[in-house]
Amino acid sequence: MNKLMTIARQFRDDENGAAMVEYTILLGIITVAVILSVIFVGGWVGTQWTALTTQLP
């Protein structure tokens, strides 16, 4: 019975899995932010390029 209680305490105190989940969520948020930034900047550059090409003779 003591061994079972020891295993249960170790499982309760282990935080490696929780840290991995937190880092995975953080990585997902960063990935979404980078993708949205690339889409936004790409659209802006495309608009600027179109405006530049229409002004050239």
CHARMM-style PDB file with segment names, atoms N, HN, CA, C and O in Angstrom:
ATOM      1  N   MET     1       0.832  -1.197   0.000  1.00  0.00      PROA
ATOM      2  CA  MET     1       0.000   0.000   0.000  1.00  0.00      PROA
ATOM      3  C   MET     1       0.871   1.254   0.000  1.00  0.00      PROA
ATOM      4  O   MET     1       0.544   2.245  -0.653  1.00  0.00      PROA
ATOM      5  N   ASN     2       1.987   1.203   0.741  1.00  0.00      PROA
ATOM      6  HN  ASN     2       2.253   0.397   1.271  1.00  0.00      PROA
ATOM      7  CA  ASN     2       2.880   2.361   0.777  1.00  0.00      PROA
ATOM      8  C   ASN     2       3.476   2.647  -0.610  1.00  0.00      PROA
ATOM      9  O   ASN     2       3.647   3.802  -1.001  1.00  0.00      PROA
ATOM     10  N   LYS     3       3.782   1.585  -1.332  1.00  0.00      PROA
ATOM     11  HN  LYS     3       3.642   0.647  -1.014  1.00  0.00      PROA
ATOM     12  CA  LYS     3       4.350   1.763  -2.664  1.00  0.00      PROA
ATOM     13  C   LYS     3       3.341   2.453  -3.584  1.00  0.00      PROA
ATOM     14  O   LYS     3       3.717   3.317  -4.376  1.00  0.00      PROA
ATOM     15  N   LEU     4       2.080   2.082  -3.486  1.00  0.00      PROA
ATOM     16  HN  LEU     4       1.774   1.380  -2.843  1.00  0.00      PROA
ATOM     17  CA  LEU     4       1.038   2.699  -4.295  1.00  0.00      PROA
ATOM     18  C   LEU     4       0.877   4.172  -3.947  1.00  0.00      PROA
ATOM     19  O   LEU     4       0.690   5.001  -4.838  1.00  0.00      PROA
ATOM     20  N   MET     5       0.948   4.503  -2.681  1.00  0.00      PROA
ATOM     21  HN  MET     5       1.100   3.830  -1.957  1.00  0.00      PROA
ATOM     22  CA  MET     5       0.847   5.900  -2.257  1.00  0.00      PROA
ATOM     23  C   MET     5       2.055   6.702  -2.745  1.00  0.00      PROA
ATOM     24  O   MET     5       1.917   7.861  -3.136  1.00  0.00      PROA
ATOM     25  N   THR     6       3.231   6.087  -2.723  1.00  0.00      PROA
ATOM     26  HN  THR     6       3.344   5.146  -2.405  1.00  0.00      PROA
ATOM     27  CA  THR     6       4.441   6.762  -3.206  1.00  0.00      PROA
ATOM     28  C   THR     6       4.340   7.049  -4.697  1.00  0.00      PROA
ATOM     29  O   THR     6       4.692   8.138  -5.149  1.00  0.00      PROA
ATOM     30  N   ILE     7       3.866   6.082  -5.451  1.00  0.00      PROA
ATOM     31  HN  ILE     7       3.580   5.197  -5.084  1.00  0.00      PROA
ATOM     32  CA  ILE     7       3.694   6.269  -6.893  1.00  0.00      PROA
ATOM     33  C   ILE     7       2.659   7.364  -7.164  1.00  0.00      PROA
ATOM     34  O   ILE     7       2.852   8.181  -8.065  1.00  0.00      PROA
ATOM     35  N   ALA     8       1.584   7.391  -6.411  1.00  0.00      PROA
ATOM     36  HN  ALA     8       1.428   6.727  -5.679  1.00  0.00      PROA
ATOM     37  CA  ALA     8       0.545   8.402  -6.589  1.00  0.00      PROA
ATOM     38  C   ALA     8       1.103   9.791  -6.284  1.00  0.00      PROA
ATOM     39  O   ALA     8       0.784  10.744  -6.995  1.00  0.00      PROA
ATOM     40  N   ARG     9       1.925   9.931  -5.249  1.00  0.00      PROA
ATOM     41  HN  ARG     9       2.184   9.157  -4.672  1.00  0.00      PROA
ATOM     42  CA  ARG     9       2.535  11.232  -4.923  1.00  0.00      PROA
ATOM     43  C   ARG     9       3.507  11.677  -6.008  1.00  0.00      PROA
ATOM     44  O   ARG     9       3.545  12.854  -6.366  1.00  0.00      PROA
ATOM     45  N   GLN    10       4.287  10.748  -6.528  1.00  0.00      PROA
ATOM     46  HN  GLN    10       4.257   9.791  -6.237  1.00  0.00      PROA
ATOM     47  CA  GLN    10       5.227  11.100  -7.594  1.00  0.00      PROA
ATOM     48  C   GLN    10       4.478  11.552  -8.848  1.00  0.00      PROA
ATOM     49  O   GLN    10       4.888  12.510  -9.504  1.00  0.00      PROA
ATOM     50  N   PHE    11       3.406  10.882  -9.175  1.00  0.00      PROA
ATOM     51  HN  PHE    11       3.073  10.104  -8.642  1.00  0.00      PROA
ATOM     52  CA  PHE    11       2.609  11.254 -10.339  1.00  0.00      PROA
ATOM     53  C   PHE    11       1.988  12.639 -10.151  1.00  0.00      PROA
ATOM     54  O   PHE    11       1.924  13.432 -11.090  1.00  0.00      PROA
ATOM     55  N   ARG    12       1.539  12.915  -8.949  1.00  0.00      PROA
ATOM     56  HN  ARG    12       1.590  12.271  -8.186  1.00  0.00      PROA
ATOM     57  CA  ARG    12       0.923  14.201  -8.645  1.00  0.00      PROA
ATOM     58  C   ARG    12       1.938  15.333  -8.712  1.00  0.00      PROA
ATOM     59  O   ARG    12       1.611  16.427  -9.173  1.00  0.00      PROA
ATOM     60  N   ASP    13       3.155  15.090  -8.262  1.00  0.00      PROA
ATOM     61  HN  ASP    13       3.420  14.202  -7.888  1.00  0.00      PROA
ATOM     62  CA  ASP    13       4.176  16.131  -8.203  1.00  0.00      PROA
ATOM     63  C   ASP    13       4.939  16.325  -9.510  1.00  0.00      PROA
ATOM     64  O   ASP    13       5.658  17.312  -9.667  1.00  0.00      PROA
ATOM     65  N   ASP    14       4.789  15.399 -10.441  1.00  0.00      PROA
ATOM     66  HN  ASP    14       4.205  14.598 -10.314  1.00  0.00      PROA
ATOM     67  CA  ASP    14       5.501  15.503 -11.722  1.00  0.00      PROA
ATOM     68  C   ASP    14       4.829  16.573 -12.584  1.00  0.00      PROA
ATOM     69  O   ASP    14       3.636  16.486 -12.873  1.00  0.00      PROA
ATOM     70  N   GLU    15       5.608  17.590 -12.995  1.00  0.00      PROA
ATOM     71  HN  GLU    15       6.578  17.661 -12.761  1.00  0.00      PROA
ATOM     72  CA  GLU    15       5.068  18.692 -13.777  1.00  0.00      PROA
ATOM     73  C   GLU    15       5.620  18.722 -15.201  1.00  0.00      PROA
ATOM     74  O   GLU    15       5.375  19.692 -15.919  1.00  0.00      PROA
ATOM     75  N   ASN    16       6.339  17.722 -15.627  1.00  0.00      PROA
ATOM     76  HN  ASN    16       6.538  16.934 -15.044  1.00  0.00      PROA
ATOM     77  CA  ASN    16       6.921  17.725 -16.972  1.00  0.00      PROA
ATOM     78  C   ASN    16       5.853  17.720 -18.058  1.00  0.00      PROA
ATOM     79  O   ASN    16       5.986  18.421 -19.062  1.00  0.00      PROA
ATOM     80  N   GLY    17       4.815  16.950 -17.869  1.00  0.00      PROA
ATOM     81  HN  GLY    17       4.707  16.381 -17.054  1.00  0.00      PROA
ATOM     82  CA  GLY    17       3.744  16.885 -18.857  1.00  0.00      PROA
ATOM     83  C   GLY    17       3.012  18.211 -18.982  1.00  0.00      PROA
ATOM     84  O   GLY    17       2.680  18.635 -20.089  1.00  0.00      PROA
ATOM     85  N   ALA    18       2.757  18.872 -17.851  1.00  0.00      PROA
ATOM     86  HN  ALA    18       3.027  18.528 -16.952  1.00  0.00      PROA
ATOM     87  CA  ALA    18       2.070  20.169 -17.873  1.00  0.00      PROA
ATOM     88  C   ALA    18       2.926  21.209 -18.580  1.00  0.00      PROA
ATOM     89  O   ALA    18       2.400  22.023 -19.339  1.00  0.00      PROA
ATOM     90  N   ALA    19       4.223  21.199 -18.347  1.00  0.00      PROA
ATOM     91  HN  ALA    19       4.650  20.538 -17.730  1.00  0.00      PROA
ATOM     92  CA  ALA    19       5.113  22.150 -19.004  1.00  0.00      PROA
ATOM     93  C   ALA    19       5.134  21.909 -20.505  1.00  0.00      PROA
ATOM     94  O   ALA    19       5.167  22.863 -21.283  1.00  0.00      PROA
ATOM     95  N   MET    20       5.114  20.654 -20.922  1.00  0.00      PROA
ATOM     96  HN  MET    20       5.087  19.879 -20.291  1.00  0.00      PROA
ATOM     97  CA  MET    20       5.119  20.344 -22.349  1.00  0.00      PROA
ATOM     98  C   MET    20       3.843  20.850 -23.015  1.00  0.00      PROA
ATOM     99  O   MET    20       3.892  21.372 -24.129  1.00  0.00      PROA
ATOM    100  N   VAL    21       2.718  20.703 -22.352  1.00  0.00      PROA
ATOM    101  HN  VAL    21       2.678  20.279 -21.447  1.00  0.00      PROA
ATOM    102  CA  VAL    21       1.451  21.197 -22.896  1.00  0.00      PROA
ATOM    103  C   VAL    21       1.490  22.713 -23.016  1.00  0.00      PROA
ATOM    104  O   VAL    21       1.041  23.267 -24.019  1.00  0.00      PROA
ATOM    105  N   GLU    22       2.022  23.388 -22.003  1.00  0.00      PROA
ATOM    106  HN  GLU    22       2.387  22.938 -21.188  1.00  0.00      PROA
ATOM    107  CA  GLU    22       2.111  24.851 -22.039  1.00  0.00      PROA
ATOM    108  C   GLU    22       3.010  25.315 -23.183  1.00  0.00      PROA
ATOM    109  O   GLU    22       2.668  26.261 -23.893  1.00  0.00      PROA
ATOM    110  N   TYR    23       4.143  24.667 -23.367  1.00  0.00      PROA
ATOM    111  HN  TYR    23       4.421  23.898 -22.791  1.00  0.00      PROA
ATOM    112  CA  TYR    23       5.041  25.043 -24.458  1.00  0.00      PROA
ATOM    113  C   TYR    23       4.410  24.762 -25.814  1.00  0.00      PROA
ATOM    114  O   TYR    23       4.628  25.518 -26.761  1.00  0.00      PROA
ATOM    115  N   THR    24       3.642  23.704 -25.924  1.00  0.00      PROA
ATOM    116  HN  THR    24       3.464  23.090 -25.155  1.00  0.00      PROA
ATOM    117  CA  THR    24       2.973  23.384 -27.179  1.00  0.00      PROA
ATOM    118  C   THR    24       1.924  24.442 -27.515  1.00  0.00      PROA
ATOM    119  O   THR    24       1.809  24.856 -28.669  1.00  0.00      PROA
ATOM    120  N   ILE    25       1.172  24.873 -26.530  1.00  0.00      PROA
ATOM    121  HN  ILE    25       1.266  24.536 -25.593  1.00  0.00      PROA
ATOM    122  CA  ILE    25       0.175  25.924 -26.742  1.00  0.00      PROA
ATOM    123  C   ILE    25       0.863  27.225 -27.131  1.00  0.00      PROA
ATOM    124  O   ILE    25       0.409  27.916 -28.042  1.00  0.00      PROA
ATOM    125  N   LEU    26       1.957  27.566 -26.450  1.00  0.00      PROA
ATOM    126  HN  LEU    26       2.327  27.004 -25.709  1.00  0.00      PROA
ATOM    127  CA  LEU    26       2.710  28.772 -26.767  1.00  0.00      PROA
ATOM    128  C   LEU    26       3.262  28.713 -28.187  1.00  0.00      PROA
ATOM    129  O   LEU    26       3.216  29.708 -28.911  1.00  0.00      PROA
ATOM    130  N   LEU    27       3.777  27.567 -28.584  1.00  0.00      PROA
ATOM    131  HN  LEU    27       3.814  26.759 -27.996  1.00  0.00      PROA
ATOM    132  CA  LEU    27       4.295  27.397 -29.938  1.00  0.00      PROA
ATOM    133  C   LEU    27       3.182  27.556 -30.972  1.00  0.00      PROA
ATOM    134  O   LEU    27       3.399  28.141 -32.033  1.00  0.00      PROA
ATOM    135  N   GLY    28       2.011  27.046 -30.670  1.00  0.00      PROA
ATOM    136  HN  GLY    28       1.835  26.571 -29.808  1.00  0.00      PROA
ATOM    137  CA  GLY    28       0.873  27.203 -31.572  1.00  0.00      PROA
ATOM    138  C   GLY    28       0.462  28.663 -31.732  1.00  0.00      PROA
ATOM    139  O   GLY    28       0.159  29.108 -32.839  1.00  0.00      PROA
ATOM    140  N   ILE    29       0.452  29.401 -30.635  1.00  0.00      PROA
ATOM    141  HN  ILE    29       0.699  29.040 -29.736  1.00  0.00      PROA
ATOM    142  CA  ILE    29       0.101  30.821 -30.691  1.00  0.00      PROA
ATOM    143  C   ILE    29       1.126  31.599 -31.507  1.00  0.00      PROA
ATOM    144  O   ILE    29       0.768  32.452 -32.320  1.00  0.00      PROA
ATOM    145  N   ILE    30       2.398  31.302 -31.287  1.00  0.00      PROA
ATOM    146  HN  ILE    30       2.689  30.610 -30.627  1.00  0.00      PROA
ATOM    147  CA  ILE    30       3.458  31.974 -32.048  1.00  0.00      PROA
ATOM    148  C   ILE    30       3.339  31.637 -33.531  1.00  0.00      PROA
ATOM    149  O   ILE    30       3.503  32.516 -34.377  1.00  0.00      PROA
ATOM    150  N   THR    31       3.058  30.387 -33.854  1.00  0.00      PROA
ATOM    151  HN  THR    31       2.925  29.673 -33.167  1.00  0.00      PROA
ATOM    152  CA  THR    31       2.922  29.972 -35.252  1.00  0.00      PROA
ATOM    153  C   THR    31       1.776  30.710 -35.929  1.00  0.00      PROA
ATOM    154  O   THR    31       1.928  31.186 -37.054  1.00  0.00      PROA
ATOM    155  N   VAL    32       0.645  30.810 -35.269  1.00  0.00      PROA
ATOM    156  HN  VAL    32       0.522  30.423 -34.355  1.00  0.00      PROA
ATOM    157  CA  VAL    32      -0.501  31.527 -35.836  1.00  0.00      PROA
ATOM    158  C   VAL    32      -0.157  33.002 -36.035  1.00  0.00      PROA
ATOM    159  O   VAL    32      -0.522  33.586 -37.055  1.00  0.00      PROA
ATOM    160  N   ALA    33       0.541  33.611 -35.076  1.00  0.00      PROA
ATOM    161  HN  ALA    33       0.838  33.136 -34.247  1.00  0.00      PROA
ATOM    162  CA  ALA    33       0.924  35.018 -35.197  1.00  0.00      PROA
ATOM    163  C   ALA    33       1.864  35.230 -36.381  1.00  0.00      PROA
ATOM    164  O   ALA    33       1.729  36.212 -37.111  1.00  0.00      PROA
ATOM    165  N   VAL    34       2.801  34.330 -36.574  1.00  0.00      PROA
ATOM    166  HN  VAL    34       2.911  33.532 -35.981  1.00  0.00      PROA
ATOM    167  CA  VAL    34       3.736  34.456 -37.696  1.00  0.00      PROA
ATOM    168  C   VAL    34       3.001  34.304 -39.027  1.00  0.00      PROA
ATOM    169  O   VAL    34       3.253  35.062 -39.964  1.00  0.00      PROA
ATOM    170  N   ILE    35       2.105  33.342 -39.115  1.00  0.00      PROA
ATOM    171  HN  ILE    35       1.900  32.726 -38.354  1.00  0.00      PROA
ATOM    172  CA  ILE    35       1.352  33.136 -40.356  1.00  0.00      PROA
ATOM    173  C   ILE    35       0.498  34.357 -40.676  1.00  0.00      PROA
ATOM    174  O   ILE    35       0.459  34.798 -41.824  1.00  0.00      PROA
ATOM    175  N   LEU    36      -0.184  34.906 -39.680  1.00  0.00      PROA
ATOM    176  HN  LEU    36      -0.153  34.548 -38.747  1.00  0.00      PROA
ATOM    177  CA  LEU    36      -1.002  36.093 -39.909  1.00  0.00      PROA
ATOM    178  C   LEU    36      -0.150  37.289 -40.305  1.00  0.00      PROA
ATOM    179  O   LEU    36      -0.560  38.090 -41.145  1.00  0.00      PROA
ATOM    180  N   SER    37       1.024  37.416 -39.713  1.00  0.00      PROA
ATOM    181  HN  SER    37       1.356  36.765 -39.030  1.00  0.00      PROA
ATOM    182  CA  SER    37       1.927  38.507 -40.073  1.00  0.00      PROA
ATOM    183  C   SER    37       2.397  38.379 -41.510  1.00  0.00      PROA
ATOM    184  O   SER    37       2.439  39.371 -42.238  1.00  0.00      PROA
ATOM    185  N   VAL    38       2.749  37.185 -41.924  1.00  0.00      PROA
ATOM    186  HN  VAL    38       2.715  36.379 -41.332  1.00  0.00      PROA
ATOM    187  CA  VAL    38       3.197  36.968 -43.301  1.00  0.00      PROA
ATOM    188  C   VAL    38       2.068  37.274 -44.279  1.00  0.00      PROA
ATOM    189  O   VAL    38       2.312  37.881 -45.322  1.00  0.00      PROA
ATOM    190  N   ILE    39       0.855  36.875 -43.973  1.00  0.00      PROA
ATOM    191  HN  ILE    39       0.656  36.382 -43.126  1.00  0.00      PROA
ATOM    192  CA  ILE    39      -0.283  37.163 -44.848  1.00  0.00      PROA
ATOM    193  C   ILE    39      -0.514  38.667 -44.936  1.00  0.00      PROA
ATOM    194  O   ILE    39      -0.729  39.201 -46.024  1.00  0.00      PROA
ATOM    195  N   PHE    40      -0.471  39.348 -43.799  1.00  0.00      PROA
ATOM    196  HN  PHE    40      -0.297  38.914 -42.915  1.00  0.00      PROA
ATOM    197  CA  PHE    40      -0.703  40.790 -43.768  1.00  0.00      PROA
ATOM    198  C   PHE    40       0.383  41.540 -44.530  1.00  0.00      PROA
ATOM    199  O   PHE    40       0.076  42.400 -45.356  1.00  0.00      PROA
ATOM    200  N   VAL    41       1.637  41.227 -44.266  1.00  0.00      PROA
ATOM    201  HN  VAL    41       1.886  40.528 -43.595  1.00  0.00      PROA
ATOM    202  CA  VAL    41       2.748  41.897 -44.940  1.00  0.00      PROA
ATOM    203  C   VAL    41       2.739  41.569 -46.431  1.00  0.00      PROA
ATOM    204  O   VAL    41       3.017  42.440 -47.256  1.00  0.00      PROA
ATOM    205  N   GLY    42       2.427  40.338 -46.781  1.00  0.00      PROA
ATOM    206  HN  GLY    42       2.201  39.631 -46.111  1.00  0.00      PROA
ATOM    207  CA  GLY    42       2.350  39.965 -48.190  1.00  0.00      PROA
ATOM    208  C   GLY    42       1.280  40.752 -48.927  1.00  0.00      PROA
ATOM    209  O   GLY    42       1.498  41.185 -50.058  1.00  0.00      PROA
ATOM    210  N   GLY    43       0.143  40.938 -48.309  1.00  0.00      PROA
ATOM    211  HN  GLY    43      -0.034  40.586 -47.390  1.00  0.00      PROA
ATOM    212  CA  GLY    43      -0.922  41.741 -48.922  1.00  0.00      PROA
ATOM    213  C   GLY    43      -0.509  43.194 -49.078  1.00  0.00      PROA
ATOM    214  O   GLY    43      -0.789  43.819 -50.101  1.00  0.00      PROA
ATOM    215  N   TRP    44       0.153  43.727 -48.068  1.00  0.00      PROA
ATOM    216  HN  TRP    44       0.380  43.219 -47.237  1.00  0.00      PROA
ATOM    217  CA  TRP    44       0.613  45.115 -48.128  1.00  0.00      PROA
ATOM    218  C   TRP    44       1.663  45.294 -49.226  1.00  0.00      PROA
ATOM    219  O   TRP    44       1.608  46.264 -49.982  1.00  0.00      PROA
ATOM    220  N   VAL    45       2.610  44.370 -49.317  1.00  0.00      PROA
ATOM    221  HN  VAL    45       2.654  43.582 -48.703  1.00  0.00      PROA
ATOM    222  CA  VAL    45       3.641  44.454 -50.348  1.00  0.00      PROA
ATOM    223  C   VAL    45       3.006  44.326 -51.732  1.00  0.00      PROA
ATOM    224  O   VAL    45       3.402  45.036 -52.656  1.00  0.00      PROA
ATOM    225  N   GLY    46       2.048  43.448 -51.886  1.00  0.00      PROA
ATOM    226  HN  GLY    46       1.727  42.871 -51.135  1.00  0.00      PROA
ATOM    227  CA  GLY    46       1.363  43.300 -53.166  1.00  0.00      PROA
ATOM    228  C   GLY    46       0.652  44.582 -53.580  1.00  0.00      PROA
ATOM    229  O   GLY    46       0.703  44.980 -54.744  1.00  0.00      PROA
ATOM    230  N   THR    47      -0.006  45.220 -52.631  1.00  0.00      PROA
ATOM    231  HN  THR    47      -0.047  44.897 -51.686  1.00  0.00      PROA
ATOM    232  CA  THR    47      -0.680  46.484 -52.911  1.00  0.00      PROA
ATOM    233  C   THR    47       0.322  47.560 -53.307  1.00  0.00      PROA
ATOM    234  O   THR    47       0.089  48.303 -54.260  1.00  0.00      PROA
ATOM    235  N   GLN    48       1.416  47.649 -52.593  1.00  0.00      PROA
ATOM    236  HN  GLN    48       1.605  47.045 -51.819  1.00  0.00      PROA
ATOM    237  CA  GLN    48       2.443  48.638 -52.908  1.00  0.00      PROA
ATOM    238  C   GLN    48       3.054  48.368 -54.278  1.00  0.00      PROA
ATOM    239  O   GLN    48       3.306  49.303 -55.038  1.00  0.00      PROA
ATOM    240  N   TRP    49       3.292  47.109 -54.596  1.00  0.00      PROA
ATOM    241  HN  TRP    49       3.088  46.350 -53.978  1.00  0.00      PROA
ATOM    242  CA  TRP    49       3.875  46.747 -55.890  1.00  0.00      PROA
ATOM    243  C   TRP    49       2.934  47.112 -57.036  1.00  0.00      PROA
ATOM    244  O   TRP    49       3.364  47.629 -58.067  1.00  0.00      PROA
ATOM    245  N   THR    50       1.653  46.839 -56.842  1.00  0.00      PROA
ATOM    246  HN  THR    50       1.304  46.419 -56.004  1.00  0.00      PROA
ATOM    247  CA  THR    50       0.667  47.185 -57.864  1.00  0.00      PROA
ATOM    248  C   THR    50       0.606  48.695 -58.061  1.00  0.00      PROA
ATOM    249  O   THR    50       0.547  49.175 -59.193  1.00  0.00      PROA
ATOM    250  N   ALA    51       0.621  49.437 -56.969  1.00  0.00      PROA
ATOM    251  HN  ALA    51       0.669  49.047 -56.049  1.00  0.00      PROA
ATOM    252  CA  ALA    51       0.593  50.909 -57.070  1.00  0.00      PROA
ATOM    253  C   ALA    51       1.852  51.415 -57.776  1.00  0.00      PROA
ATOM    254  O   ALA    51       1.766  52.348 -58.574  1.00  0.00      PROA
ATOM    255  N   LEU    52       2.979  50.843 -57.511  1.00  0.00      PROA
ATOM    256  HN  LEU    52       3.049  50.085 -56.862  1.00  0.00      PROA
ATOM    257  CA  LEU    52       4.227  51.258 -58.141  1.00  0.00      PROA
ATOM    258  C   LEU    52       4.215  50.959 -59.634  1.00  0.00      PROA
ATOM    259  O   LEU    52       4.633  51.795 -60.435  1.00  0.00      PROA
ATOM    260  N   THR    53       3.743  49.779 -60.016  1.00  0.00      PROA
ATOM    261  HN  THR    53       3.404  49.099 -59.365  1.00  0.00      PROA
ATOM    262  CA  THR    53       3.753  49.412 -61.430  1.00  0.00      PROA
ATOM    263  C   THR    53       2.754  50.233 -62.241  1.00  0.00      PROA
ATOM    264  O   THR    53       2.962  50.445 -63.435  1.00  0.00      PROA
ATOM    265  N   THR    54       1.677  50.696 -61.616  1.00  0.00      PROA
ATOM    266  HN  THR    54       1.508  50.524 -60.645  1.00  0.00      PROA
ATOM    267  CA  THR    54       0.719  51.530 -62.349  1.00  0.00      PROA
ATOM    268  C   THR    54       1.247  52.950 -62.531  1.00  0.00      PROA
ATOM    269  O   THR    54       0.829  53.642 -63.460  1.00  0.00      PROA
ATOM    270  N   GLN    55       2.151  53.397 -61.672  1.00  0.00      PROA
ATOM    271  HN  GLN    55       2.491  52.835 -60.918  1.00  0.00      PROA
ATOM    272  CA  GLN    55       2.711  54.746 -61.793  1.00  0.00      PROA
ATOM    273  C   GLN    55       3.869  54.804 -62.777  1.00  0.00      PROA
ATOM    274  O   GLN    55       4.198  55.885 -63.265  1.00  0.00      PROA
ATOM    275  N   LEU    56       4.482  53.696 -63.074  1.00  0.00      PROA
ATOM    276  HN  LEU    56       4.215  52.818 -62.677  1.00  0.00      PROA
ATOM    277  CA  LEU    56       5.597  53.690 -64.019  1.00  0.00      PROA
ATOM    278  C   LEU    56       5.072  53.759 -65.446  1.00  0.00      PROA
ATOM    279  O   LEU    56       4.039  53.165 -65.753  1.00  0.00      PROA
ATOM    280  N   PRO    57       5.779  54.486 -66.333  1.00  0.00      PROA
ATOM    281  CA  PRO    57       5.293  54.596 -67.726  1.00  0.00      PROA
ATOM    282  C   PRO    57       5.478  53.304 -68.492  1.00  0.00      PROA
ATOM    283  OT1 PRO    57       5.125  53.227 -69.668  1.00  0.00      PROA
TER     284      PRO     57
END
